[in-house]
């Protein structure tokens, strides 16, 4: 029972197909099939249902143990590399496009100065996908919207994002003395997609307040929404950090009672922490 064979089995289970597994382990599909077949011959049981590519009951047991074995081997290799001061290491961080653009740059610069031999790999995904990648060990840290409540992940709260009403620079609401959700009832709204964590948070807030926005556009991109606000299509609620004071096309207003978005780091429980990972997380703990 080799580590390569266990990797192939885990890849099939996690990818849901032999073709996807081959891409994950950088082998040909026949090679992966042969590895899994060899395991089945060795244990005397079918491990993967060839019709569905789902693990059999015996396959589930072996997968769970193999996953822990492979993680332990990976952790051991990372720990041993820490003893080689000349080695070039790698830190894999997952984050959203927005956090990568607006929050991380100064911290990445400081990290590069602090640990110049560490290769930082940034992956841009939404929070749910980053949680999956952290669980599977595909990234070391995920910068996500909290809470996730995943029992396999540690959550580290970093900072809160204030949501603001964003409108074109010359909008009539810009100078209104008192402003509440009721004042926005007739305004065309550009909302974050409800499947994003911030979009879902806003919609739950609207529902609790009995507010029904006149939505004219949904988008999962802050940048898309900002562009359409500038074009006069409507107004929106966005994190304060994504609207630069230098953007002469947009104006922002605080609105009492809006929820705040909690940003944090997640990482898999029970694995070895490299110095690079701890250093990067320490830097992020100082984020605004």
Residue, then its C-alpha position, 0 to 999 in steps of 0.5 A: x500500500x503505497x503513498x502514491x496509491x493512497x493519493x490516487x484513491x483520495x483524488x478520485x473520491x474528492x474529484x468525483x471522477x478518474x479524469x479529475x483525479x488524474x489532473x489532481x495528481x498529475x498522472x494519466x487516467x489509466x495510471x490512476x485507475x491502475x493504482x486504485x485497482x492495485x489497492x482493491x486487489x491488496x485489500x480484497x474489496x472494491x473501493x470505488x463504485x465504477x458507475x458513480x465514482x463514489x467510494x464503497x463503504x470499505x472505500x470510505x473507511x480507507x479514504x478517511x484513514x488515507x487522508x489523515x496519513x497523507x496529511x501527516x506525511x505532508x506536515x512532516x515534510x513541511x516541518x523538516x524543511x523548516x530546519x533548512x534555513x536556505x530552503x525556498x518555501x511556499x505559502x499558499x493563501x486564498x482570498x477574495x478579489x476584493x481583499x487581494x486588491x484593497x487590503x492585502x497589498x501592504x501586508x504582502x509587501x511587509x511579508x516579502x521584506x520579512x521572509x524574502x525566501x518564501x514564495x507567496x501563492x495567492x488564490x482568488x475564490x469565494x469564501x465557500x470554495x476557500x473553506x473547501x480548499x483549506x479543508x483539503x490542504x490545497x491552501x494554508x490560509x483562507x481569508x474569508x467572511x466569517x463565521x463559517x462554522x466548519x468543524x475542520x477549520x480554525x477561525x481567526x477573526x481579523x477585522x470588520x468591514x463597515x458597509x456604506x451607501x454608495x451613489x454617484x457623486x452628484x446624487x440627491x441623497x448625498x446631502x440629505x441630513x437624515x438617511x434611513x432605509x425608508x428613504x431608499x424605497x424608490x431608488x434603483x438598487x445594485x445589489x451584491x449577489x445573494x449567494x455571496x456572504x455579504x450579499x446574503x448578509x444584506x438581504x437578511x438585514x433588509x428582511x429583518x427591517x421590512x425593507x424591499x429594495x427596488x433591485x435593477x441589477x445583481x452582481x458578485x463583483x464590487x468593481x462591476x457595481x462601482x462602475x454601474x453606480x458611476x454610470x448612474x444606473x443605481x445606488x448600492x451598499x459596499x464595504x467602505x474599503x473598496x471605495x477610494x476617496x480619490x474616486x471622483x465619480x462616487x460618494x458614500x454615506x454611512x447608514x445607521x444600523x447596517x450590519x458589519x462584515x467580519x473578515x477572518x482567516x481559516x486554516x485546517x485544524x491539527x496540522x503543522x504551522x510553518x514559520x511563514x504561515x504564522x508570520x503572515x497571520x501575525x501581520x494580518x492581525x494588525x490589519x485595520 
